[in-house]
Amino acid sequence: MNPLERMRIFTRVAELASFTQAADTLGLPKASTSTAVQQLETQLGTRLLHRTTRRVAVTDQGERVFHWAQRILDDMDQLLQEVAVTRR
């Protein structure tokens, strides 16, 4: 899984405050969703989410990453749309 996919998964988990709901909306197994976030945390060297059996909360560092990830993903989506338009 590439870093952009991991960021997309992380942002969905953060938005929904749930690995299960994020996995469902992304059409992924819950285990894959959790693994992707763990890999992103390892790659960045910081904890992005506080996890308990009842809830998921974004850490302070996770908030920073969340906002950067949203911008990056929005830019990537816009780039893909522009390229698609120019190909037509």
Backbone bond lengths (Angstrom), bond angles and torsions (degrees), N, CA, C in turn:
res aa  C-N    CA-C-N  psi(-1)  N-CA   C-N-CA  omega(-1)  CA-C   N-CA-C  phi
1 M - - - 1.453 - - 1.534 108.36 -
2 N 1.323 116.87 133.96 1.466 119.66 -177.22 1.533 111.07 -85.94
3 P 1.335 116.82 164.80 1.465 120.49 -176.95 1.533 114.18 -58.89
4 L 1.337 117.87 -34.81 1.468 119.42 178.21 1.524 111.36 -64.55
5 E 1.316 116.77 -40.90 1.464 120.16 177.62 1.525 110.27 -63.92
6 R 1.319 116.83 -41.14 1.471 120.48 178.00 1.523 110.67 -62.21
7 M 1.343 116.97 -41.99 1.459 120.32 178.54 1.527 110.73 -64.00
8 R 1.320 117.00 -41.06 1.462 120.57 179.92 1.539 110.02 -62.29
9 I 1.324 116.37 -42.25 1.468 120.83 178.62 1.522 110.11 -65.69
10 F 1.335 117.22 -46.31 1.461 120.72 179.39 1.529 111.35 -58.37
11 T 1.332 117.24 -45.36 1.463 119.15 -178.23 1.522 111.29 -63.82
12 R 1.325 117.02 -36.49 1.473 119.42 178.61 1.530 110.20 -68.01
13 V 1.329 117.50 -42.31 1.476 120.38 177.56 1.525 109.49 -61.05
14 A 1.328 116.78 -44.16 1.466 120.71 -179.50 1.525 111.10 -64.10
15 E 1.334 117.64 -42.16 1.466 121.29 179.86 1.520 111.91 -62.99
16 L 1.322 116.06 -41.81 1.460 121.02 -175.16 1.527 113.59 -93.51
17 A 1.338 116.54 -11.14 1.469 122.29 -177.19 1.530 110.93 54.10
18 S 1.331 115.36 38.52 1.460 119.92 -177.40 1.523 110.47 -161.69
19 F 1.319 116.07 126.86 1.460 120.28 174.25 1.528 110.35 -69.68
20 T 1.318 116.10 -39.59 1.463 120.37 -177.68 1.525 111.18 -64.62
21 Q 1.316 117.14 -48.62 1.463 120.09 179.69 1.523 111.37 -64.85
22 A 1.325 116.57 -40.32 1.467 119.95 178.35 1.522 110.34 -62.06
23 A 1.324 116.50 -45.08 1.465 120.59 179.00 1.524 110.59 -59.92
24 D 1.314 116.34 -43.71 1.467 120.60 179.62 1.528 111.89 -61.68
25 T 1.330 117.23 -46.13 1.465 119.72 -177.87 1.525 112.31 -70.03
26 L 1.323 116.80 -27.47 1.462 120.58 179.64 1.527 112.77 -91.35
27 G 1.326 116.53 -7.53 1.457 120.36 -179.06 1.516 113.28 70.07
28 L 1.325 115.57 34.49 1.471 121.59 -178.95 1.526 109.97 -119.42
29 P 1.339 115.99 156.11 1.468 118.08 171.48 1.531 110.07 -67.14
30 K 1.320 116.78 147.42 1.466 121.09 179.90 1.530 110.68 -57.81
31 A 1.318 117.11 -38.96 1.463 120.46 -179.10 1.528 111.21 -62.18
32 S 1.320 117.06 -39.45 1.468 120.86 178.69 1.522 110.87 -66.21
33 T 1.312 116.20 -37.35 1.458 121.41 179.50 1.526 109.87 -64.73
34 S 1.309 116.01 -47.16 1.459 121.01 178.76 1.524 111.59 -62.86
35 T 1.318 116.41 -43.04 1.464 121.00 179.50 1.522 111.16 -62.95
36 A 1.320 117.34 -41.00 1.470 121.01 -179.84 1.527 110.88 -61.78
37 V 1.324 117.00 -42.95 1.464 120.40 179.32 1.528 109.82 -67.26
38 Q 1.323 117.85 -41.48 1.464 120.81 177.68 1.526 110.69 -61.34
39 Q 1.327 117.65 -40.99 1.459 121.15 178.73 1.528 111.15 -64.77
40 L 1.336 117.00 -40.31 1.460 120.43 177.34 1.527 110.33 -64.38
41 E 1.324 116.96 -41.82 1.463 120.75 177.01 1.523 110.84 -60.59
42 T 1.323 116.75 -42.91 1.462 121.30 178.56 1.523 110.29 -64.10
43 Q 1.311 116.44 -44.79 1.461 121.64 -179.46 1.531 110.77 -61.17
44 L 1.328 117.03 -41.26 1.462 121.26 -178.84 1.525 112.82 -85.20
45 G 1.322 116.94 -16.49 1.462 121.25 179.02 1.516 113.66 72.59
46 T 1.334 116.76 32.19 1.465 120.30 179.81 1.523 110.48 -153.79
47 R 1.301 115.65 155.23 1.465 121.86 176.73 1.527 108.27 -82.10
48 L 1.314 116.89 127.44 1.460 122.08 -178.57 1.519 112.68 -99.39
49 L 1.326 116.16 -27.97 1.461 121.12 -176.26 1.518 111.05 -132.96
50 H 1.334 116.15 141.92 1.465 122.23 167.39 1.518 105.44 -89.93
51 R 1.327 116.33 126.66 1.459 120.19 -179.08 1.521 109.87 -116.04
52 T 1.315 116.02 132.10 1.458 121.37 168.65 1.522 106.29 -129.60
53 T 1.313 116.30 175.84 1.461 118.83 179.21 1.521 111.72 -68.25
54 R 1.318 116.94 -21.08 1.464 120.34 -176.32 1.526 114.57 -105.81
55 R 1.346 116.94 -21.10 1.467 115.82 -175.74 1.518 112.31 -156.80
56 V 1.321 113.63 162.28 1.461 122.73 176.32 1.521 106.75 -123.11
57 A 1.340 116.93 130.13 1.464 120.98 178.51 1.524 108.81 -131.43
58 V 1.308 115.70 144.75 1.453 121.32 -179.35 1.525 109.23 -79.98
59 T 1.331 117.04 135.70 1.464 122.05 175.67 1.530 109.37 -77.21
60 D 1.329 116.51 171.67 1.467 120.11 176.54 1.528 110.58 -59.63
61 Q 1.323 116.10 -45.88 1.466 120.36 178.54 1.530 109.67 -65.69
62 G 1.318 116.77 -36.31 1.455 121.48 177.32 1.517 112.01 -61.85
63 E 1.334 117.26 -35.42 1.473 121.27 176.38 1.523 110.37 -61.65
64 R 1.327 116.34 -44.57 1.474 119.90 179.09 1.521 110.67 -62.16
65 V 1.319 115.31 -46.97 1.463 119.97 -179.82 1.523 110.09 -63.72
66 F 1.321 117.56 -40.54 1.462 122.19 179.48 1.531 110.67 -56.22
67 H 1.341 117.06 -48.48 1.464 120.18 -178.18 1.528 111.87 -66.62
68 W 1.330 117.16 -41.30 1.472 120.42 175.94 1.519 110.33 -63.42
69 A 1.311 116.64 -44.91 1.472 120.87 -178.47 1.519 111.00 -61.66
70 Q 1.324 117.51 -41.02 1.464 120.52 178.23 1.526 110.80 -60.22
71 R 1.325 116.39 -44.44 1.469 119.54 179.13 1.518 111.39 -63.82
72 I 1.312 116.19 -45.02 1.463 120.73 -179.70 1.526 110.48 -61.91
73 L 1.309 116.74 -46.69 1.464 120.72 -179.04 1.526 111.70 -66.19
74 D 1.324 116.99 -39.00 1.468 120.06 176.38 1.526 110.60 -63.11
75 D 1.333 116.28 -43.55 1.468 120.08 177.98 1.523 111.10 -62.30
76 M 1.321 117.26 -41.55 1.462 120.96 179.93 1.526 110.52 -65.08
77 D 1.315 117.19 -42.80 1.467 120.59 177.73 1.522 110.78 -61.77
78 Q 1.330 116.75 -42.56 1.458 121.03 179.06 1.529 111.07 -64.14
79 L 1.332 117.08 -42.15 1.458 121.50 177.43 1.525 110.64 -59.19
80 L 1.316 116.68 -47.06 1.460 120.53 -179.38 1.525 111.57 -62.41
81 Q 1.328 116.97 -38.13 1.461 120.82 178.01 1.532 110.81 -66.07
82 E 1.332 116.90 -42.89 1.460 120.44 -179.60 1.528 111.36 -64.99
83 V 1.309 116.93 -41.38 1.455 120.88 178.28 1.514 109.95 -63.95
84 A 1.308 117.38 -42.15 1.464 121.37 179.66 1.526 110.63 -61.91
85 V 1.316 116.83 -40.59 1.463 120.65 179.51 1.524 110.87 -65.99
86 T 1.314 117.44 -42.45 1.470 120.09 -178.20 1.528 112.36 -70.79
87 R 1.316 117.48 -22.98 1.471 120.38 176.95 1.510 112.14 -73.64
88 R 1.322 117.37 -23.78 1.478 121.13 -177.13 1.468 110.39 -76.27
